Every structure is written in structure tokens, then in C-alpha cells.
């Protein structure tokens, strides 16, 4: 084999080697993604119970029934946290959240920012200003533990949108269609009130920060 053919053969082998490495890396990433998706927080189970109604078509002003509660469907006491947000922040910013402070209270309406600071009883939102935001941030936490079969009070009961307050894009008039489709994302996770390895008990009946300590303990060792 002459020198030119040897160079071509070497180049081909190099390409095949690169393809093999790329395939191996891709397979590893796929496997890692699948493993990540199978991670379960704690050993309990929770279920988001939703009542949701929407009109046949969106109008300039809309009121949706969206009742969000979380149920402990496992066999042990658990703390739960919930992620709730809009797919479109511009819609969120011109919407109001409907909720009640107490079980028999009068429904309230509040813009997103005000809602985060005035949640229903025993719910708390951990935002960027919280000292534990790096670990706990971005979730709504229910501060009391849930026994098996028990549910949280509703986090929200509805959403009201108002597209009249929308600012038209540059160069367009206020008469253009301002209605925007959007989603509201909701999912929930849980952690047990007792650490199985150490036997540490996080009891909300005796410690107001038990929910925080339970979540911090679990999430910190899984970072």
C-alpha cells in the first residue's frame, strides 16, 4: 500500500473512531437522562387533584375555575411541595390568582407578586430572596405533614385574565388581537417526615420549620 492510500485508510479509521466515540457519548447521555427521569423524591407518593374548566373560546376577560390540591397517596406521612407557573410570563403578569385564606373564607383575587406574599393558610413560597433559595427556591411548600390519604387545602381556586391591559407590540395599534393562548403548569413532589437512614423525625406539630428542614436535608444530599 503506497503512502497516499495509507493516509486515506488512516483518515477513514479516524472517522469511524470518531463516530464510535460520538455514539458512545450519545448513548451515555440517553442513559443518564433516563436514570434522571426515574429518580423519585422520598419513598412516598402524591397526586395533584385538579378541577379545571375553561370557556369554549378565550375572550378579552376570562375567569377559569382551577382548584389545585395535593393528596398523599402513599403509606407514610409526607411533606409536599408544588411547582405552579404560567407558560407565558406576560399573561401571568396581567392575570389574577383566585384563592381563599381559610377553608370557609371569602375568595380573594391578587396579582402574581401579591399572591406569593399572601398565600392560603399553611402554604409558603420560597423565592429568590429566601436564605435557602438555592436549595428550595421556586416551589410552593405546604408546611404541615400529610397523613396517608390526606390532602392539602387548595393552593388556588381559579385564574382571571385580562387582555385589555396588554401593551400592543411596537408599531401596532391597541385594536389588534391581544388574546394569547397559555398553559398553567402544575406538578408536585413529596418527602417523608422520617429519614429512613438516620431515623430523624421532622414533626410539624412541634417545629414550625420541620417542613423546611426535611426538604433541606433531602435535597442537600442529592445536589
C-alpha positions as CSV (number, residue, x, y, z in Angstrom):
1,X,0.0,0.0,0.0
2,X,1.5,3.3,-1.0
3,X,1.8,6.4,1.3
4,X,-1.3,8.1,-0.2
5,X,-3.5,5.0,0.3
6,X,-2.2,4.7,3.9
7,X,-3.2,8.3,4.6
8,X,-6.7,7.7,3.2
9,X,-7.1,4.5,5.2
10,X,-5.9,6.3,8.4
11,X,-8.4,9.1,7.8
12,X,-11.3,6.5,7.3
13,X,-10.3,4.8,10.6
14,X,-10.2,8.1,12.3
15,X,-13.7,8.9,11.1
16,X,-15.0,5.6,12.3
17,X,-13.4,6.1,15.6
18,X,-14.9,9.5,16.0
19,X,-18.3,8.1,15.1
20,X,-17.9,5.3,17.7
21,X,-17.0,7.8,20.4
22,X,-19.9,10.1,19.4
23,X,-22.3,7.2,19.5
24,X,-20.9,6.1,22.9
25,X,-21.3,9.6,24.4
26,X,-24.8,9.9,23.0
27,X,-25.8,6.5,24.4
28,X,-24.4,7.6,27.8
29,X,-26.3,10.8,27.7
30,X,-29.5,9.0,26.9
31,X,-28.9,6.5,29.7
32,X,-28.2,9.4,32.1
33,X,-31.4,11.2,31.1
34,X,-33.5,8.0,31.6
35,X,-32.0,7.5,35.0
36,X,-32.7,11.1,36.0
37,X,-36.3,10.7,35.0
38,X,-36.6,7.6,37.2
39,X,-35.5,9.4,40.4
40,X,-38.3,9.5,43.0
41,X,-38.1,12.0,45.8
42,X,-38.5,10.2,49.1
43,X,-40.4,6.9,49.1
44,X,-43.9,8.3,49.2
45,X,-46.5,9.1,46.6
46,X,-48.5,12.2,45.9
47,X,-51.2,13.1,43.4
48,X,-52.2,16.6,42.2
49,X,-56.0,16.8,42.2
50,X,-57.3,19.5,39.9
51,X,-60.7,20.8,39.0
52,X,-60.3,22.8,35.8
53,X,-62.9,24.4,33.5
54,X,-62.3,26.7,30.5
55,X,-64.7,28.5,28.2
56,X,-65.0,27.3,24.6
57,X,-63.0,30.3,23.4
58,X,-60.8,33.0,25.1
59,X,-62.3,36.4,25.5
60,X,-60.7,39.7,26.4
61,X,-61.6,38.9,30.1
62,X,-61.7,35.3,31.3
63,X,-62.3,33.6,34.7
64,X,-61.2,30.0,34.9
65,X,-62.0,27.5,37.7
66,X,-58.7,25.8,38.6
67,X,-58.7,24.2,42.0
68,X,-55.3,22.7,42.9
69,X,-54.9,20.4,45.9
70,X,-52.3,17.7,46.6
71,X,-53.1,14.3,48.1
72,X,-50.8,11.9,49.9
73,X,-51.4,8.6,48.1
74,X,-48.5,6.8,49.9
75,X,-48.3,4.8,53.1
76,X,-46.3,7.2,55.2
77,X,-46.6,10.8,56.4
78,X,-45.1,13.3,53.9
79,X,-44.4,16.9,53.2
80,X,-45.3,18.1,49.8
81,X,-44.2,20.9,47.5
82,X,-45.8,22.1,44.3
83,X,-44.5,23.9,41.2
84,X,-47.1,26.2,39.7
85,X,-46.4,28.8,36.9
86,X,-47.6,30.2,33.6
87,X,-46.1,29.2,30.3
88,X,-46.2,32.9,29.3
89,X,-45.0,35.4,31.8
90,X,-46.7,38.3,30.0
91,X,-50.1,36.5,30.6
92,X,-49.1,35.8,34.2
93,X,-48.3,39.4,34.8
94,X,-51.7,40.6,33.7
95,X,-53.7,37.9,35.4
96,X,-55.0,37.5,38.9
97,X,-55.0,34.4,41.1
98,X,-58.2,33.4,42.9
99,X,-57.8,31.7,46.3
100,X,-59.1,31.6,49.8
101,X,-57.1,32.2,53.0
102,X,-59.2,29.9,55.2
103,X,-61.4,26.9,54.5
104,X,-64.6,29.0,54.9
105,X,-63.1,32.3,53.8
106,X,-64.2,34.7,51.1
107,X,-62.4,34.2,47.8
108,X,-59.6,36.7,47.2
109,X,-58.0,37.9,44.0
110,X,-54.4,39.0,43.7
111,X,-51.8,39.6,41.1
112,X,-49.0,37.1,41.0
113,X,-46.5,39.0,43.1
114,X,-49.1,39.9,45.8
115,X,-50.3,36.2,45.8
116,X,-46.8,34.9,46.5
117,X,-46.8,37.1,49.7
118,X,-50.4,36.3,50.8
119,X,-50.9,32.6,50.3
120,X,-53.6,30.3,51.7
121,X,-53.1,29.1,55.3
122,X,-50.0,26.9,55.8
123,X,-48.7,27.4,52.3
124,X,-45.4,29.3,51.7
125,X,-43.5,30.2,48.6
126,X,-39.7,30.1,48.6
127,X,-38.4,32.7,46.2
128,X,-35.0,34.3,45.3
129,X,-34.9,36.4,48.5
130,X,-35.1,33.4,50.8
131,X,-31.9,32.3,52.5
132,X,-32.5,28.7,51.3
133,X,-33.5,29.7,47.7
134,X,-30.5,27.8,46.2
135,X,-31.9,24.6,47.5
136,X,-35.6,25.2,47.9
137,X,-36.4,28.1,45.6
138,X,-39.2,28.1,43.0
139,X,-41.7,26.0,44.8
140,X,-44.8,26.4,47.0
141,X,-44.5,24.3,50.2
142,X,-47.2,23.0,52.4
143,X,-45.9,23.4,55.9
144,X,-47.9,20.7,57.6
145,X,-47.2,17.0,57.1
146,X,-49.9,15.0,55.3
147,X,-51.0,11.6,56.7
148,X,-51.8,8.8,54.1
149,X,-55.0,9.7,52.3
150,X,-54.9,13.4,53.5
151,X,-55.0,16.3,51.1
152,X,-53.8,19.9,51.3
153,X,-56.2,22.8,51.2
154,X,-56.4,24.4,47.7
155,X,-53.4,26.4,46.7
156,X,-55.5,28.2,44.2
157,X,-59.2,28.0,43.1
158,X,-59.1,30.0,39.9
159,X,-57.4,32.3,37.5
160,X,-58.7,35.6,36.0
161,X,-57.1,37.0,32.8
162,X,-57.5,40.5,31.4
163,X,-56.1,41.1,27.9
164,X,-57.3,44.7,27.9
165,X,-54.2,45.6,29.9
166,X,-51.9,44.1,27.3
167,X,-49.4,46.5,25.7
168,X,-49.5,46.2,21.9
169,X,-46.2,45.4,20.2
170,X,-44.2,48.2,18.7
171,X,-45.7,49.6,15.5
172,X,-49.2,48.0,16.2
173,X,-52.3,49.7,17.5
174,X,-54.2,48.7,20.6
175,X,-57.0,47.4,18.4
176,X,-55.1,44.3,17.3
177,X,-56.0,40.9,18.8
178,X,-54.2,40.7,22.2
179,X,-55.5,37.3,23.3
180,X,-52.7,34.8,23.9
181,X,-53.0,31.0,24.4
182,X,-51.2,29.8,27.5
183,X,-50.7,26.9,29.9
184,X,-50.5,26.7,33.6
185,X,-48.0,24.1,34.7
186,X,-48.6,22.2,38.0
187,X,-46.7,19.3,39.4
188,X,-45.9,18.1,42.9
189,X,-43.3,16.2,44.9
190,X,-43.0,14.8,48.3
191,X,-40.5,13.8,51.0
192,X,-41.1,11.6,54.0
193,X,-41.3,13.1,57.5
194,X,-38.8,10.4,58.8
195,X,-35.4,9.8,57.4
196,X,-35.1,6.1,56.8
197,X,-31.3,6.0,57.3
198,X,-30.9,8.1,60.4
199,X,-34.4,7.9,62.0
200,X,-34.6,11.7,62.2
201,X,-38.2,12.8,62.6
202,X,-39.4,16.1,61.2
203,X,-42.6,16.8,63.1
204,X,-44.7,19.9,62.1
205,X,-46.7,19.6,65.3
206,X,-43.7,20.6,67.4
207,X,-41.5,22.5,64.9
208,X,-42.7,25.3,62.5
209,X,-39.6,24.7,60.3
210,X,-39.9,20.9,60.2
211,X,-41.0,21.1,56.5
212,X,-38.0,23.2,55.6
213,X,-35.5,21.0,57.5
214,X,-36.9,17.8,55.9
215,X,-36.6,19.2,52.4
216,X,-33.2,20.8,53.0
217,X,-31.9,17.5,54.4
218,X,-33.1,15.5,51.4
219,X,-32.2,18.0,48.6
220,X,-28.8,19.0,50.0
221,X,-27.5,15.4,49.9
222,X,-28.8,14.9,46.4
223,X,-27.3,18.0,44.8
